[in-house]
Amino acid sequence: MLCSRCNRREANLTGTACNICMLASMRDTLSKVESTEYPISNDDVVKHHMIRIMFDGCRDCGDKNFGFEIGVQEEEEVKWYVANIHCGNCHSNYKEILEVRINESYTDSK
């Protein structure tokens, strides 16, 4: 089946992109997060860390076949980007703080 993005190369599954288009998409996401020319949304930060976690693998055993959940916790002045990692290979479960940012939507009521 043809790639859903470029419509030229073969893709593994229907509706998915080929390897080259998937790498281009990852590159675009990473470069967008590293750029400071415009505000970065929570989704962009989460996508950046999701890709990094998938490449790095489990911090205990290095296995890349694991599950994770990423979320944003807001506490008045700060936002915490946190991942819960569940590795089936070494049976490790841990929480990783990915990034902490100033919560620009917080307004001081004093």
Sine and cosine of phi, psi and omega as CSV:
sin_phi,cos_phi,sin_psi,cos_psi,sin_omega,cos_omega
0.00,0.00,0.54,-0.84,-0.06,-1.00
-0.99,0.13,0.44,-0.90,0.01,-1.00
-0.86,0.51,0.67,-0.74,-0.01,-1.00
-0.97,0.23,-0.22,0.97,-0.02,-1.00
-0.99,-0.11,-0.79,0.61,-0.07,-1.00
-0.99,-0.16,-0.35,0.94,0.01,-1.00
0.87,0.50,0.49,0.87,0.00,-1.00
-0.84,-0.54,-0.69,0.72,-0.10,-0.99
-0.97,-0.24,0.31,-0.95,-0.01,-1.00
-0.95,0.30,0.66,-0.75,0.09,-1.00
-0.91,-0.42,0.44,-0.90,-0.04,-1.00
-0.93,0.37,-0.66,0.75,-0.05,-1.00
-0.81,-0.59,0.39,-0.92,0.06,-1.00
-0.90,0.44,0.73,-0.69,0.04,-1.00
0.99,0.12,0.11,0.99,0.02,-1.00
-0.94,-0.34,0.18,-0.98,-0.02,-1.00
-0.99,-0.10,0.37,-0.93,0.08,-1.00
-0.96,0.28,0.16,-0.99,-0.05,-1.00
-0.87,0.49,-0.65,0.76,-0.02,-1.00
-0.91,0.42,-0.68,0.73,0.01,-1.00
-0.94,0.35,-0.57,0.82,0.05,-1.00
-0.91,0.42,-0.67,0.74,0.05,-1.00
-0.91,0.42,-0.64,0.77,0.04,-1.00
-0.90,0.44,-0.63,0.77,0.03,-1.00
-0.90,0.43,-0.68,0.74,0.05,-1.00
-0.89,0.45,-0.68,0.74,0.02,-1.00
-0.87,0.49,-0.69,0.73,0.00,-1.00
-0.89,0.45,-0.67,0.74,0.01,-1.00
-0.90,0.43,-0.71,0.70,-0.01,-1.00
-0.91,0.41,-0.66,0.75,-0.01,-1.00
-0.94,0.35,-0.53,0.85,0.03,-1.00
-0.92,0.39,-0.64,0.77,-0.01,-1.00
-0.94,0.33,-0.60,0.80,-0.04,-1.00
-0.97,0.26,-0.34,0.94,0.01,-1.00
-0.98,0.21,0.61,-0.79,0.02,-1.00
-0.92,-0.39,0.32,0.95,-0.05,-1.00
-0.96,0.27,-0.38,0.93,-0.03,-1.00
-0.57,-0.82,0.33,-0.94,-0.01,-1.00
-0.89,0.46,0.59,-0.81,-0.02,-1.00
-0.98,-0.21,0.76,-0.65,-0.01,-1.00
-0.99,0.16,0.29,-0.96,0.07,-1.00
-0.85,0.53,-0.63,0.78,0.00,-1.00
-0.88,0.48,-0.65,0.76,0.00,-1.00
-0.91,0.41,-0.67,0.75,0.02,-1.00
-0.90,0.43,-0.69,0.73,0.00,-1.00
-0.90,0.44,-0.69,0.72,0.02,-1.00
-0.87,0.49,-0.68,0.74,0.01,-1.00
-0.85,0.52,-0.76,0.65,-0.03,-1.00
-0.94,0.33,-0.53,0.85,0.04,-1.00
-0.89,0.46,-0.70,0.71,0.02,-1.00
-0.91,0.42,-0.67,0.74,0.00,-1.00
-0.89,0.45,-0.68,0.73,0.01,-1.00
-0.89,0.46,-0.66,0.75,-0.01,-1.00
-0.90,0.43,-0.60,0.80,0.03,-1.00
-0.96,0.28,-0.62,0.78,-0.06,-1.00
-0.96,0.29,-0.61,0.79,-0.05,-1.00
0.99,0.16,-0.12,-0.99,0.00,-1.00
-0.90,0.44,0.70,-0.71,-0.02,-1.00
-0.96,0.29,-0.32,0.95,-0.01,-1.00
-1.00,0.04,-0.68,0.73,-0.08,-1.00
-0.86,-0.51,-0.21,0.98,0.01,-1.00
0.99,0.14,-0.03,1.00,0.00,-1.00
-0.90,0.43,0.64,-0.77,-0.03,-1.00
-0.99,-0.17,0.06,1.00,0.02,-1.00
-0.97,-0.26,1.00,0.09,-0.06,-1.00
-0.53,-0.85,0.20,-0.98,0.02,-1.00
-0.95,-0.33,0.46,-0.89,0.04,-1.00
-0.44,-0.90,0.39,-0.92,0.09,-1.00
-0.77,-0.64,0.70,-0.71,0.03,-1.00
-0.87,-0.50,0.68,-0.74,0.02,-1.00
-0.55,-0.84,0.19,-0.98,0.02,-1.00
-0.89,-0.45,0.81,-0.59,0.07,-1.00
-0.93,-0.37,0.82,-0.57,-0.01,-1.00
-0.96,-0.28,0.76,-0.64,0.07,-1.00
-0.76,-0.66,0.98,-0.17,-0.01,-1.00
0.63,0.78,-1.00,-0.03,-0.12,-0.99
-1.00,0.10,-0.25,0.97,-0.10,-0.99
-0.78,-0.63,0.41,-0.91,0.13,-0.99
-0.89,-0.46,0.74,-0.67,0.05,-1.00
-0.95,-0.32,0.81,-0.59,0.11,-0.99
-0.98,-0.19,0.91,-0.42,-0.17,-0.99
-0.81,-0.59,0.59,-0.81,0.07,-1.00
-0.84,-0.54,0.70,-0.72,0.17,-0.99
-0.98,-0.21,0.86,-0.50,-0.07,-1.00
-0.96,-0.29,0.70,-0.71,0.02,-1.00
-0.76,-0.65,0.97,-0.25,-0.04,-1.00
-0.99,-0.17,0.84,-0.54,0.03,-1.00
-0.98,0.19,-0.38,0.92,-0.03,-1.00
-0.95,0.32,-0.78,0.63,-0.03,-1.00
-0.96,-0.29,0.07,1.00,0.02,-1.00
0.85,0.52,0.57,0.82,0.00,-1.00
-1.00,-0.05,0.68,-0.73,0.11,-0.99
-0.78,-0.62,0.85,-0.53,0.01,-1.00
-0.50,-0.87,0.33,-0.95,0.03,-1.00
-0.94,-0.33,0.71,-0.71,-0.02,-1.00
-0.82,-0.57,0.80,-0.60,0.09,-1.00
-0.99,0.13,0.89,-0.47,-0.09,-1.00
-1.00,0.04,-0.65,0.76,-0.08,-1.00
-0.25,-0.97,0.50,-0.87,0.10,-0.99
-0.80,-0.60,0.77,-0.64,-0.02,-1.00
-0.76,-0.65,0.35,-0.94,0.11,-0.99
-0.96,0.28,0.74,-0.68,0.01,-1.00
-0.99,0.14,0.99,-0.17,-0.07,-1.00
-0.96,0.29,-0.28,0.96,0.02,-1.00
-0.99,0.10,-0.17,0.99,0.01,-1.00
-0.97,0.24,0.78,-0.63,0.07,-1.00
-0.89,-0.45,0.78,-0.63,0.00,-1.00
-0.95,0.32,0.81,-0.59,-0.08,-1.00
-1.00,0.03,0.06,1.00,-0.01,-1.00
-0.99,0.13,0.00,0.00,0.00,0.00
